[in-house]
């Protein structure tokens, strides 16, 4: 066996060793697309009141209780990491989790920006997670427009902004919201944060 073959085998072994074993994880909680966020939010307050640290192994999820530990498995490479939920998001329909920059680096998705993943609960109450996933979330409404482009621009300028369309009196309106939260108390706490940035609004249940 020549030196090239030895190096090739060694690299393959090291790759799979780094991926870790996921054979005994059981049924995943969710599978879908992960994204990541970092520099623009570094140091800002997260939905649970902490300061966001892009260098910590944390993540944002729409429903899971804060401090839930989640194993995130890259479906294409098998690489996996464990993150702690301390924020709400992502607010893009086809994405299920927003990783910190550090977590995204560890799982190998900085360059691609997104990755197909599976989520497994490492530590958390299954009953609480189930209840959280089925309850209607709360949000902060901050604006309403008749033009989608205006609503999109406003949402892009607001922390955790997102847009939903409605039919009202025979016409389409586009409402701009910020965040999604399990309780009205969490939504009101987020509203106070927005008011600190001179953004007004009101809490409503979706």
Backbone as a chain_set.jsonl record, in Angstrom:
{"seq": "XXXXXXXXXXXXXXXXXXXXXXXXXXXXXXXXXXXXXXXXXXXXXXXXXXXXXXXXXXXXXXXXXXXXXXXXXXXXXXXXXXXXXXXXXXXXXXXXXXXXXXXXXXXXXXXXXXXXXXXXXXXXXXXXXXXXXXXXXXXXXXXXXXXXXXXXXXXXXXXXXXXXXXXXXXXXXXXXXXXXXXXXXXXXXXXXXXXXXXXXXXXXXX", "coords": {"N": [[0.863, -1.196, 0.0], [0.707, 2.139, -0.968], [1.93, 5.443, 0.002], [0.047, 7.417, -0.641], [-2.397, 6.023, -0.645], [-2.548, 5.34, 2.059], [-2.783, 7.856, 3.276], [-5.227, 8.634, 2.194], [-7.055, 6.758, 3.283], [-6.708, 7.352, 6.0], [-7.709, 9.971, 6.106], [-10.399, 9.535, 5.532], [-11.191, 7.981, 7.746], [-10.778, 9.835, 9.831], [-12.635, 11.775, 9.091], [-15.163, 10.493, 9.436], [-14.997, 9.905, 12.103], [-15.088, 12.428, 13.209], [-17.682, 13.126, 12.609], [-19.319, 11.736, 14.354], [-21.476, 9.332, 16.009], [-24.794, 8.746, 15.014], [-26.63, 6.821, 15.004], [-28.224, 5.77, 17.039], [-30.069, 7.643, 17.869], [-32.789, 7.737, 17.655], [-36.173, 8.737, 16.789], [-36.313, 11.759, 14.988], [-37.048, 15.058, 16.247], [-37.674, 17.154, 14.506], [-37.176, 17.842, 11.017], [-35.504, 19.703, 8.543], [-34.544, 22.874, 7.203], [-31.641, 24.495, 8.332], [-30.369, 27.67, 9.363], [-28.035, 30.407, 9.939], [-26.974, 32.97, 12.276], [-25.2, 35.972, 13.18], [-22.817, 38.344, 13.329], [-24.391, 40.791, 13.09], [-26.14, 40.626, 15.204], [-24.687, 40.207, 17.447], [-24.083, 40.649, 20.853], [-26.527, 41.843, 21.281], [-29.742, 41.721, 22.926], [-31.212, 38.567, 23.562], [-34.233, 36.582, 23.068], [-34.731, 35.375, 25.517], [-33.637, 37.064, 27.316], [-30.876, 37.041, 27.64], [-27.587, 38.154, 26.523], [-26.757, 38.01, 23.165], [-24.286, 35.854, 22.038], [-22.219, 35.316, 19.52], [-20.196, 33.498, 19.469], [-20.815, 31.426, 21.087], [-22.329, 28.184, 21.737], [-25.219, 28.201, 20.8], [-28.728, 28.619, 19.875], [-31.597, 29.67, 17.932], [-35.05, 28.993, 18.116], [-38.411, 28.468, 17.022], [-40.372, 27.474, 18.775], [-39.456, 25.716, 20.854], [-38.837, 25.311, 24.375], [-36.892, 27.663, 26.28], [-33.462, 27.024, 27.028], [-33.577, 24.357, 26.361], [-31.729, 21.568, 25.267], [-30.423, 20.714, 22.178], [-29.636, 18.351, 19.708], [-28.169, 18.841, 16.652], [-28.122, 17.546, 13.504], [-26.336, 17.33, 10.575], [-27.731, 16.504, 7.591], [-26.486, 15.718, 5.238], [-23.731, 15.383, 5.642], [-23.448, 14.167, 8.1], [-22.226, 15.33, 10.272], [-22.525, 16.544, 13.612], [-23.854, 18.55, 16.279], [-24.343, 19.987, 19.564], [-26.63, 22.279, 20.787], [-27.847, 25.046, 22.746], [-31.067, 26.308, 23.306], [-31.815, 29.662, 23.217], [-33.132, 31.743, 22.105], [-35.59, 33.212, 19.838], [-36.79, 32.271, 16.621], [-35.903, 30.809, 13.41], [-37.443, 33.352, 11.293], [-38.305, 32.666, 8.776], [-40.22, 30.883, 6.526], [-39.47, 28.244, 5.614], [-37.459, 27.359, 7.285], [-36.058, 25.837, 10.206], [-34.4, 26.187, 12.418], [-32.118, 28.52, 13.837], [-28.764, 28.866, 13.93], [-26.017, 29.851, 16.048], [-23.052, 31.668, 15.023], [-20.727, 30.261, 15.77], [-21.754, 27.648, 16.186], [-22.613, 27.092, 13.605], [-20.175, 27.058, 12.276], [-19.018, 24.792, 13.464], [-20.635, 22.745, 12.522], [-20.266, 22.937, 9.871], [-21.406, 24.827, 7.94], [-21.028, 27.46, 7.329], [-20.139, 28.639, 4.913], [-22.138, 27.861, 3.044], [-24.43, 28.894, 4.164], [-27.006, 27.87, 4.695], [-28.342, 24.633, 5.669], [-29.437, 21.22, 5.298], [-31.006, 19.639, 7.986], [-31.481, 17.484, 10.879], [-33.268, 17.514, 13.952], [-32.77, 16.623, 17.328], [-33.906, 15.988, 20.601], [-31.914, 16.556, 23.38], [-31.892, 17.351, 26.039], [-34.697, 18.133, 27.834], [-38.223, 18.691, 28.376], [-40.444, 16.447, 27.026], [-43.244, 16.607, 27.04], [-43.694, 19.318, 27.506], [-42.496, 20.379, 25.242], [-44.158, 19.339, 23.234], [-46.6, 20.581, 23.869], [-45.834, 23.217, 23.531], [-45.3, 23.26, 20.793], [-47.785, 23.019, 19.631], [-49.391, 25.084, 20.484], [-50.789, 28.351, 19.871], [-48.672, 30.891, 18.788], [-47.418, 34.033, 20.186], [-46.92, 37.403, 19.073], [-45.383, 40.535, 18.032], [-47.007, 43.113, 16.545], [-46.109, 45.567, 14.242], [-46.566, 47.169, 12.021], [-48.553, 47.857, 9.048], [-49.203, 47.335, 5.63], [-50.213, 48.077, 2.252], [-48.716, 47.406, 0.126], [-46.521, 44.852, -0.759], [-43.754, 45.114, -1.06], [-43.12, 47.351, 0.49], [-43.735, 46.412, 3.035], [-41.888, 44.349, 3.252], [-39.447, 45.738, 3.24], [-39.685, 47.137, 5.628], [-39.777, 45.012, 7.47], [-37.226, 43.991, 7.148], [-35.75, 45.883, 8.429], [-36.252, 45.586, 11.072], [-35.755, 43.967, 14.191], [-35.849, 40.497, 14.098], [-37.871, 40.546, 12.19], [-40.809, 39.818, 10.228], [-43.214, 38.982, 7.632], [-46.695, 38.739, 6.985], [-49.449, 37.998, 4.913], [-52.868, 39.135, 4.526], [-56.368, 38.914, 3.792], [-58.465, 41.578, 3.667], [-61.501, 43.125, 3.699], [-61.809, 42.587, 0.961], [-59.33, 43.187, -0.138], [-55.736, 42.772, -0.278], [-53.628, 42.91, 2.479], [-50.482, 43.597, 4.058], [-48.983, 42.635, 6.882], [-46.587, 43.571, 9.274], [-44.572, 41.866, 11.478], [-42.779, 41.193, 14.554], [-40.82, 38.754, 15.785], [-41.719, 35.574, 17.417], [-43.443, 34.085, 20.034], [-43.888, 32.018, 22.982], [-45.465, 32.818, 25.13], [-47.554, 35.581, 26.282], [-46.154, 37.212, 28.024], [-43.459, 36.924, 27.282], [-43.612, 38.042, 24.754], [-44.338, 40.667, 25.393], [-42.057, 41.449, 26.751], [-40.282, 41.468, 24.624], [-41.446, 43.52, 23.144], [-40.86, 45.728, 24.771], [-38.122, 45.826, 24.377], [-38.07, 46.527, 21.666], [-39.243, 49.058, 21.819], [-37.237, 50.39, 23.071], [-35.595, 50.801, 20.945], [-36.975, 52.72, 19.662], [-39.229, 51.74, 18.297], [-42.563, 51.168, 17.884], [-45.458, 49.197, 18.796], [-47.779, 46.432, 19.166], [-48.837, 43.65, 21.173], [-50.022, 40.523, 19.99], [-51.912, 37.486, 19.494], [-51.137, 34.964, 17.216]], "CA": [[0.0, 0.0, 0.0], [1.582, 3.302, -1.027], [1.672, 6.532, 0.958], [-1.176, 8.102, -1.034], [-3.517, 5.224, -0.166], [-2.585, 5.456, 3.519], [-3.326, 9.177, 3.606], [-6.641, 8.663, 1.826], [-7.789, 5.992, 4.292], [-6.647, 8.098, 7.248], [-8.605, 11.122, 6.012], [-11.766, 9.023, 5.605], [-11.42, 7.604, 9.137], [-10.886, 11.056, 10.628], [-13.893, 12.446, 8.73], [-16.306, 9.842, 10.076], [-14.834, 10.046, 13.555], [-15.553, 13.775, 13.551], [-19.126, 13.223, 12.45], [-19.993, 11.174, 15.514], [-22.501, 8.339, 15.712], [-26.177, 9.198, 15.184], [-27.467, 5.666, 14.7], [-29.116, 5.433, 18.143], [-30.736, 8.853, 18.332], [-34.237, 7.58, 17.621], [-36.925, 9.549, 15.849], [-36.015, 13.18, 15.148], [-38.139, 15.973, 16.571], [-37.963, 17.892, 13.281], [-36.13, 17.93, 10.015], [-35.738, 20.829, 7.64], [-33.384, 23.694, 6.86], [-31.029, 25.349, 9.351], [-29.608, 28.844, 8.921], [-27.236, 30.908, 11.055], [-26.899, 34.426, 12.433], [-23.998, 36.281, 13.933], [-22.276, 39.679, 13.614], [-25.385, 41.861, 13.234], [-26.892, 40.447, 16.438], [-23.752, 39.974, 18.54], [-24.2, 41.604, 21.948], [-27.908, 42.28, 21.483], [-30.505, 40.872, 23.833], [-31.991, 37.487, 22.96], [-35.62, 36.529, 23.527], [-34.814, 34.957, 26.922], [-33.023, 38.1, 28.138], [-29.413, 36.993, 27.583], [-26.921, 38.841, 25.426], [-26.37, 37.044, 22.15], [-22.85, 35.667, 21.834], [-22.083, 34.521, 18.297], [-19.144, 32.503, 19.673], [-21.333, 30.375, 21.982], [-23.078, 27.124, 21.053], [-26.629, 28.463, 21.064], [-29.568, 28.642, 18.677], [-32.96, 30.202, 18.03], [-36.095, 28.09, 17.634], [-39.706, 29.144, 17.117], [-41.271, 26.949, 19.802], [-38.856, 24.961, 21.942], [-38.584, 26.085, 25.592], [-35.525, 28.132, 26.481], [-32.51, 26.13, 27.69], [-33.616, 23.009, 25.798], [-30.516, 21.179, 24.535], [-30.822, 20.086, 20.921], [-28.581, 17.874, 18.815], [-28.428, 19.195, 15.264], [-27.365, 16.63, 12.646], [-26.287, 17.69, 9.15], [-28.236, 15.317, 6.901], [-25.628, 15.346, 4.113], [-22.384, 15.008, 6.075], [-23.474, 13.433, 9.358], [-21.679, 16.119, 11.371], [-23.574, 16.909, 14.558], [-23.478, 19.432, 17.378], [-25.381, 20.221, 20.56], [-26.806, 23.705, 21.052], [-28.855, 25.419, 23.744], [-32.023, 27.275, 22.779], [-31.928, 30.864, 24.047], [-33.688, 32.835, 21.306], [-36.696, 32.846, 18.965], [-36.501, 32.374, 15.21], [-35.868, 31.857, 12.371], [-38.752, 33.778, 10.841], [-38.445, 32.332, 7.359], [-41.138, 29.75, 6.601], [-38.916, 26.905, 5.357], [-36.306, 27.107, 8.146], [-36.527, 25.351, 11.5], [-33.51, 26.581, 13.507], [-31.079, 29.503, 13.531], [-27.597, 28.572, 14.747], [-24.995, 30.885, 16.218], [-21.94, 31.526, 14.077], [-19.855, 29.184, 16.248], [-22.411, 26.375, 15.913], [-22.596, 26.904, 12.151], [-18.807, 26.67, 11.921], [-18.765, 23.429, 13.928], [-21.373, 21.777, 11.711], [-19.774, 23.072, 8.502], [-22.365, 25.457, 7.032], [-20.784, 28.902, 7.219], [-20.075, 29.041, 3.51], [-23.406, 27.637, 2.337], [-25.47, 29.73, 4.764], [-28.07, 26.995, 5.171], [-28.027, 23.209, 5.548], [-30.521, 20.326, 5.705], [-30.654, 19.067, 9.284], [-32.464, 16.848, 11.75], [-33.153, 17.961, 15.331], [-33.074, 15.628, 18.352], [-33.867, 16.558, 21.94], [-30.918, 15.989, 24.291], [-32.367, 17.632, 27.392], [-35.897, 18.949, 27.81], [-39.447, 17.956, 28.64], [-41.181, 16.117, 25.805], [-44.609, 17.116, 27.164], [-43.641, 20.764, 27.348], [-42.187, 20.64, 23.84], [-45.356, 19.046, 22.455], [-47.564, 21.646, 24.131], [-45.311, 24.431, 22.92], [-45.365, 23.168, 19.341], [-49.157, 23.049, 19.134], [-50.077, 26.293, 20.913], [-50.654, 29.487, 18.956], [-47.66, 31.799, 19.332], [-47.665, 35.461, 20.299], [-45.967, 38.21, 18.316], [-45.569, 41.984, 18.132], [-47.32, 43.736, 15.257], [-45.531, 46.909, 14.249], [-46.968, 47.976, 10.867], [-49.408, 47.213, 8.05], [-49.049, 48.001, 4.339], [-50.949, 47.508, 1.116], [-47.717, 46.954, -0.834], [-45.638, 43.847, -0.177], [-42.373, 45.615, -1.06], [-42.955, 48.238, 1.645], [-43.731, 45.577, 4.23], [-40.622, 43.61, 3.283], [-38.386, 46.67, 3.645], [-39.856, 47.412, 7.06], [-39.395, 43.807, 8.209], [-35.764, 43.853, 7.08], [-35.147, 46.874, 9.318], [-36.698, 45.329, 12.436], [-35.231, 42.75, 14.802], [-36.706, 39.317, 13.927], [-39.043, 40.952, 11.43], [-41.382, 38.921, 9.226], [-44.416, 39.534, 6.996], [-47.79, 37.812, 6.675], [-50.506, 38.66, 4.148], [-54.247, 38.861, 4.906], [-57.418, 39.511, 2.974], [-59.299, 42.454, 4.489], [-62.454, 43.89, 2.888], [-61.592, 42.356, -0.459], [-57.994, 43.561, -0.611], [-54.642, 42.138, 0.443], [-52.766, 43.775, 3.298], [-49.27, 42.92, 4.505], [-48.677, 43.072, 8.236], [-45.202, 43.333, 9.68], [-44.46, 41.408, 12.861], [-41.426, 40.978, 15.071], [-40.699, 37.65, 16.725], [-42.795, 34.641, 17.762], [-43.175, 33.742, 21.428], [-44.822, 31.06, 23.574], [-46.35, 33.456, 26.103], [-47.673, 37.039, 26.119], [-45.111, 37.871, 28.81], [-42.253, 36.971, 26.448], [-43.86, 39.009, 23.68], [-44.291, 42.012, 25.977], [-40.649, 41.742, 27.015], [-39.706, 41.818, 23.323], [-41.974, 44.841, 22.785], [-40.07, 46.719, 25.511], [-36.832, 45.924, 23.687], [-38.306, 47.294, 20.444], [-39.481, 50.46, 22.18], [-35.918, 50.944, 23.345], [-35.06, 51.206, 19.642], [-37.968, 53.662, 19.109], [-40.171, 51.036, 17.438], [-43.771, 50.921, 18.649], [-46.284, 48.112, 18.305], [-48.645, 45.838, 20.184], [-48.775, 42.198, 21.243], [-51.212, 39.803, 19.572], [-51.734, 36.053, 19.275], [-51.277, 34.67, 15.777]], "C": [[0.892, 1.236, 0.0], [1.102, 4.408, -0.089], [0.381, 7.268, 0.646], [-2.405, 7.366, -0.524], [-3.666, 5.329, 1.353], [-3.209, 6.783, 3.935], [-4.809, 9.264, 3.303], [-7.488, 7.938, 2.862], [-7.839, 6.742, 5.613], [-7.617, 9.27, 7.236], [-10.058, 10.691, 6.123], [-12.12, 8.659, 7.047], [-11.629, 8.83, 10.008], [-12.195, 11.78, 10.347], [-15.064, 11.833, 9.482], [-16.198, 9.883, 11.596], [-15.335, 11.392, 14.013], [-17.045, 13.918, 13.452], [-19.869, 12.728, 13.676], [-21.07, 10.194, 15.082], [-23.878, 8.902, 15.982], [-27.146, 8.052, 14.991], [-28.508, 5.402, 15.781], [-29.869, 6.646, 18.682], [-32.248, 8.729, 18.353], [-34.884, 8.492, 16.595], [-36.617, 11.025, 16.051], [-37.26, 13.991, 15.519], [-38.621, 16.697, 15.326], [-36.871, 17.63, 12.275], [-36.516, 19.01, 9.017], [-34.444, 21.579, 7.403], [-32.939, 24.533, 8.059], [-30.35, 26.53, 8.683], [-28.776, 29.313, 10.114], [-27.244, 32.427, 11.088], [-25.75, 34.765, 13.358], [-23.721, 37.744, 14.149], [-23.326, 40.763, 13.859], [-26.164, 41.785, 14.538], [-25.991, 40.283, 17.659], [-23.867, 41.075, 19.603], [-25.605, 42.103, 22.199], [-28.648, 41.265, 22.355], [-31.272, 39.799, 23.069], [-33.379, 37.462, 23.578], [-35.741, 36.088, 24.984], [-34.089, 35.926, 27.852], [-31.509, 38.084, 28.175], [-28.885, 37.916, 26.483], [-26.447, 37.797, 24.424], [-24.861, 37.036, 21.963], [-22.679, 34.752, 20.622], [-21.027, 33.434, 18.416], [-19.57, 31.388, 20.634], [-22.155, 29.371, 21.175], [-24.564, 27.25, 21.417], [-27.402, 28.511, 19.754], [-30.913, 29.272, 18.994], [-33.924, 29.181, 17.432], [-37.446, 28.771, 17.87], [-40.503, 28.719, 18.346], [-40.592, 26.327, 21.027], [-38.596, 25.837, 23.171], [-37.116, 26.507, 25.688], [-34.745, 27.129, 27.336], [-32.67, 24.663, 27.296], [-32.302, 22.748, 25.06], [-30.923, 20.343, 23.338], [-29.584, 19.606, 20.173], [-29.012, 18.163, 17.383], [-27.52, 18.337, 14.387], [-27.47, 17.091, 11.193], [-26.657, 16.449, 8.349], [-27.332, 14.856, 5.765], [-24.269, 14.841, 4.561], [-22.367, 14.149, 7.333], [-22.856, 14.182, 10.519], [-22.808, 16.53, 12.308], [-23.018, 17.7, 15.718], [-24.627, 19.48, 18.374], [-25.435, 21.711, 20.861], [-27.884, 23.9, 22.12], [-29.772, 26.491, 23.164], [-32.128, 28.469, 23.727], [-32.558, 32.032, 23.298], [-34.842, 32.309, 20.464], [-36.341, 33.133, 17.512], [-36.265, 30.969, 14.655], [-37.276, 32.171, 11.878], [-38.846, 33.736, 9.318], [-39.155, 30.983, 7.314], [-40.474, 28.382, 6.48], [-37.696, 26.595, 6.217], [-36.768, 26.767, 9.555], [-35.644, 25.766, 12.668], [-32.478, 27.565, 12.987], [-29.905, 29.262, 14.471], [-26.727, 29.805, 14.931], [-23.877, 30.66, 15.205], [-21.023, 30.365, 14.477], [-20.455, 27.823, 15.933], [-22.399, 26.065, 14.424], [-21.211, 26.49, 11.67], [-18.56, 25.206, 12.276], [-19.463, 22.389, 13.052], [-21.044, 21.905, 10.217], [-20.749, 23.706, 7.532], [-22.192, 26.966, 6.929], [-20.831, 29.351, 5.764], [-21.393, 28.927, 2.787], [-24.533, 28.5, 2.889], [-26.635, 28.947, 5.331], [-27.628, 25.538, 5.003], [-29.253, 22.386, 5.936], [-30.129, 19.6, 6.985], [-31.82, 18.286, 9.878], [-32.206, 17.331, 13.176], [-33.578, 16.843, 16.277], [-32.978, 16.302, 19.723], [-32.835, 15.815, 22.788], [-31.371, 16.165, 25.736], [-33.555, 18.572, 27.299], [-37.112, 18.073, 28.033], [-40.214, 17.715, 27.357], [-42.596, 16.661, 25.859], [-44.66, 18.615, 26.937], [-43.372, 21.131, 25.899], [-43.415, 20.42, 22.975], [-46.387, 20.147, 22.632], [-47.129, 22.934, 23.452], [-45.491, 24.42, 21.423], [-46.785, 23.308, 18.798], [-49.906, 24.311, 19.536], [-49.839, 27.424, 19.922], [-49.678, 30.498, 19.551], [-48.149, 33.24, 19.421], [-46.587, 36.202, 19.521], [-46.22, 39.679, 18.6], [-45.838, 42.527, 16.732], [-46.834, 45.174, 15.286], [-45.979, 47.769, 13.075], [-47.877, 47.163, 9.955], [-49.333, 48.026, 6.767], [-49.934, 47.335, 3.292], [-49.994, 47.015, 0.042], [-46.732, 46.011, -0.147], [-44.204, 44.355, -0.072], [-42.109, 46.526, 0.135], [-42.873, 47.43, 2.941], [-42.41, 44.834, 4.366], [-39.479, 44.509, 3.73], [-38.467, 46.958, 5.142], [-39.405, 46.219, 7.892], [-37.885, 43.623, 8.231], [-35.057, 44.801, 8.041], [-35.445, 46.616, 10.792], [-36.117, 44.013, 12.935], [-36.25, 41.622, 14.697], [-37.977, 39.642, 13.148], [-39.511, 39.904, 10.431], [-42.732, 39.476, 8.773], [-45.432, 38.431, 6.761], [-48.898, 38.585, 5.961], [-51.883, 38.209, 4.627], [-55.176, 39.479, 3.871], [-58.35, 40.285, 3.896], [-60.179, 43.3, 3.577], [-62.158, 43.792, 1.397], [-60.24, 42.761, -0.998], [-56.937, 42.88, 0.257], [-53.845, 43.181, 1.21], [-51.609, 42.933, 3.816], [-48.877, 43.491, 5.871], [-47.263, 42.656, 8.617], [-45.176, 42.993, 11.168], [-42.989, 41.284, 13.253], [-41.467, 39.866, 16.109], [-41.926, 36.765, 16.821], [-42.461, 34.06, 19.132], [-44.257, 32.834, 21.988], [-45.832, 31.725, 24.488], [-46.452, 34.947, 25.829], [-46.608, 37.795, 26.901], [-43.817, 37.99, 28.008], [-42.414, 37.993, 25.33], [-43.794, 40.435, 24.207], [-42.859, 42.419, 26.316], [-39.945, 42.149, 25.729], [-40.178, 43.201, 22.879], [-41.196, 45.943, 23.503], [-38.709, 46.92, 24.851], [-36.971, 46.754, 22.415], [-38.508, 48.775, 20.749], [-38.185, 51.155, 22.548], [-35.2, 51.393, 22.084], [-36.025, 52.128, 18.902], [-38.891, 53.013, 18.074], [-41.389, 50.677, 18.279], [-44.557, 49.778, 18.03], [-47.202, 47.601, 19.393], [-48.581, 44.318, 20.06], [-50.099, 41.59, 20.777], [-50.881, 38.335, 19.427], [-52.005, 35.745, 17.809], [-52.406, 33.673, 15.572]], "O": [[1.747, 1.376, 0.875], [0.036, 4.325, 0.521], [-0.317, 7.702, 1.562], [-3.346, 7.986, -0.029], [-4.782, 5.399, 1.867], [-4.055, 6.831, 4.828], [-5.568, 9.883, 4.05], [-8.529, 8.449, 3.277], [-8.876, 6.773, 6.276], [-8.278, 9.538, 8.239], [-10.868, 11.389, 6.734], [-13.209, 8.982, 7.522], [-12.547, 8.867, 10.827], [-12.802, 12.339, 11.26], [-15.863, 12.545, 10.091], [-17.214, 9.893, 12.292], [-15.94, 11.504, 15.08], [-17.629, 14.752, 14.142], [-20.936, 13.246, 14.006], [-21.523, 10.216, 13.938], [-24.122, 9.472, 17.045], [-28.347, 8.27, 14.831], [-29.574, 4.863, 15.482], [-30.263, 6.657, 19.848], [-32.925, 9.529, 19.0], [-34.237, 8.958, 15.657], [-36.655, 11.503, 17.184], [-38.379, 13.641, 15.145], [-39.824, 16.841, 15.108], [-35.763, 17.238, 12.64], [-37.688, 19.201, 8.695], [-33.367, 20.983, 7.404], [-33.75, 25.191, 8.711], [-29.821, 26.412, 7.578], [-28.806, 28.692, 11.177], [-27.485, 33.088, 10.077], [-25.366, 33.965, 14.211], [-24.304, 38.354, 15.045], [-23.154, 41.58, 14.764], [-26.786, 42.767, 14.943], [-26.483, 40.225, 18.786], [-23.763, 42.264, 19.301], [-25.86, 42.728, 23.228], [-28.231, 40.115, 22.496], [-31.904, 40.084, 22.053], [-33.672, 38.224, 24.499], [-36.745, 36.387, 25.631], [-33.94, 35.649, 29.042], [-30.903, 39.022, 28.691], [-29.638, 38.391, 25.632], [-25.807, 36.814, 24.798], [-24.241, 38.08, 21.757], [-22.963, 33.556, 20.695], [-20.957, 32.543, 17.569], [-18.772, 30.508, 20.956], [-22.616, 29.67, 20.073], [-25.082, 26.493, 22.239], [-26.822, 28.452, 18.669], [-31.312, 29.393, 20.153], [-33.656, 28.586, 16.389], [-37.598, 29.555, 18.807], [-41.242, 29.53, 18.905], [-41.127, 26.415, 22.133], [-38.178, 26.986, 23.027], [-36.221, 25.796, 25.233], [-35.29, 26.484, 28.232], [-31.974, 23.805, 27.839], [-31.821, 23.604, 24.318], [-31.677, 19.379, 23.469], [-28.611, 20.344, 20.018], [-30.1, 17.769, 16.963], [-26.296, 18.392, 14.51], [-28.569, 17.224, 10.653], [-25.957, 15.439, 8.425], [-27.41, 13.695, 5.364], [-23.705, 13.953, 3.922], [-21.375, 13.473, 7.605], [-22.947, 13.721, 11.656], [-23.915, 16.83, 11.86], [-21.857, 17.543, 16.096], [-25.745, 19.066, 18.068], [-24.413, 22.332, 21.155], [-28.716, 23.023, 22.354], [-29.297, 27.473, 22.594], [-32.486, 28.312, 24.894], [-32.534, 33.168, 23.772], [-35.052, 31.099, 20.383], [-35.67, 34.121, 17.212], [-36.423, 30.004, 15.403], [-38.19, 31.36, 12.025], [-39.385, 34.637, 8.675], [-38.74, 30.042, 7.989], [-40.873, 27.447, 7.174], [-36.961, 25.655, 5.912], [-37.746, 27.331, 10.047], [-36.091, 25.706, 13.813], [-32.021, 27.465, 11.849], [-30.038, 29.435, 15.683], [-26.701, 30.693, 14.079], [-23.774, 29.589, 14.606], [-20.595, 29.583, 13.628], [-19.748, 26.932, 15.462], [-22.199, 24.918, 14.024], [-21.085, 25.667, 10.763], [-17.967, 24.464, 11.492], [-18.949, 21.287, 12.86], [-21.484, 21.092, 9.403], [-20.923, 23.208, 6.42], [-23.101, 27.671, 6.493], [-21.491, 30.336, 5.433], [-21.742, 29.802, 1.995], [-25.486, 28.807, 2.173], [-27.195, 29.334, 6.357], [-26.669, 25.247, 4.289], [-30.026, 22.797, 6.801], [-29.05, 19.013, 7.065], [-32.968, 18.407, 9.45], [-31.056, 17.534, 13.565], [-34.604, 16.196, 16.069], [-32.068, 17.094, 19.968], [-32.879, 14.589, 22.897], [-31.251, 15.252, 26.552], [-33.447, 19.671, 26.757], [-37.039, 16.852, 27.896], [-40.595, 18.663, 26.671], [-43.112, 17.132, 24.845], [-45.555, 19.123, 26.261], [-43.952, 22.085, 25.38], [-43.694, 21.217, 22.08], [-46.984, 20.601, 21.656], [-47.944, 23.652, 22.873], [-45.802, 25.453, 20.83], [-46.972, 23.674, 17.638], [-50.968, 24.587, 18.978], [-48.825, 27.455, 19.225], [-49.842, 30.916, 20.697], [-49.153, 33.614, 18.816], [-45.482, 35.695, 19.334], [-47.155, 40.029, 19.319], [-44.995, 42.413, 15.842], [-47.109, 45.914, 16.232], [-45.798, 48.986, 13.113], [-47.962, 45.941, 10.071], [-49.393, 49.255, 6.8], [-50.343, 46.183, 3.437], [-50.404, 46.284, -0.859], [-46.182, 46.328, 0.908], [-43.513, 44.058, 0.903], [-41.029, 46.494, 0.726], [-42.062, 47.717, 3.822], [-41.875, 44.705, 5.467], [-38.631, 44.087, 4.516], [-37.449, 47.016, 5.832], [-38.727, 46.389, 8.905], [-37.328, 43.152, 9.223], [-33.911, 44.565, 8.427], [-34.954, 47.334, 11.662], [-36.004, 43.052, 12.173], [-37.385, 41.765, 15.151], [-39.036, 39.076, 13.418], [-38.696, 39.183, 9.855], [-43.319, 40.329, 9.439], [-45.071, 37.317, 6.38], [-49.242, 39.697, 6.362], [-52.062, 37.075, 5.071], [-54.821, 40.43, 3.174], [-58.955, 39.709, 4.801], [-59.678, 44.094, 2.78], [-62.245, 44.778, 0.666], [-60.015, 42.686, -2.206], [-57.214, 42.466, 1.383], [-53.439, 44.203, 0.657], [-51.732, 41.721, 3.99], [-48.495, 44.655, 5.997], [-46.813, 41.549, 8.322], [-45.691, 43.738, 12.002], [-42.092, 41.273, 12.409], [-42.069, 40.014, 17.172], [-43.016, 37.128, 16.381], [-41.344, 33.6, 19.366], [-45.401, 32.865, 21.535], [-46.957, 31.24, 24.61], [-45.555, 35.529, 25.218], [-46.199, 38.885, 26.503], [-43.153, 39.026, 28.045], [-41.477, 38.718, 24.998], [-43.252, 41.318, 23.541], [-42.49, 43.586, 26.185], [-39.114, 43.057, 25.729], [-39.404, 43.967, 22.305], [-40.904, 46.981, 22.909], [-38.205, 48.04, 24.774], [-36.112, 47.581, 22.109], [-38.007, 49.64, 20.03], [-38.045, 52.364, 22.361], [-34.314, 52.247, 22.13], [-35.924, 52.307, 17.688], [-39.286, 53.65, 17.098], [-41.269, 49.963, 19.276], [-44.344, 49.43, 16.868], [-47.386, 48.253, 20.42], [-48.308, 43.776, 18.989], [-51.17, 42.085, 21.128], [-49.718, 37.967, 19.257], [-52.988, 36.215, 17.237], [-52.693, 33.29, 14.438]]}, "num_chains": 1, "name": "protein.A"}
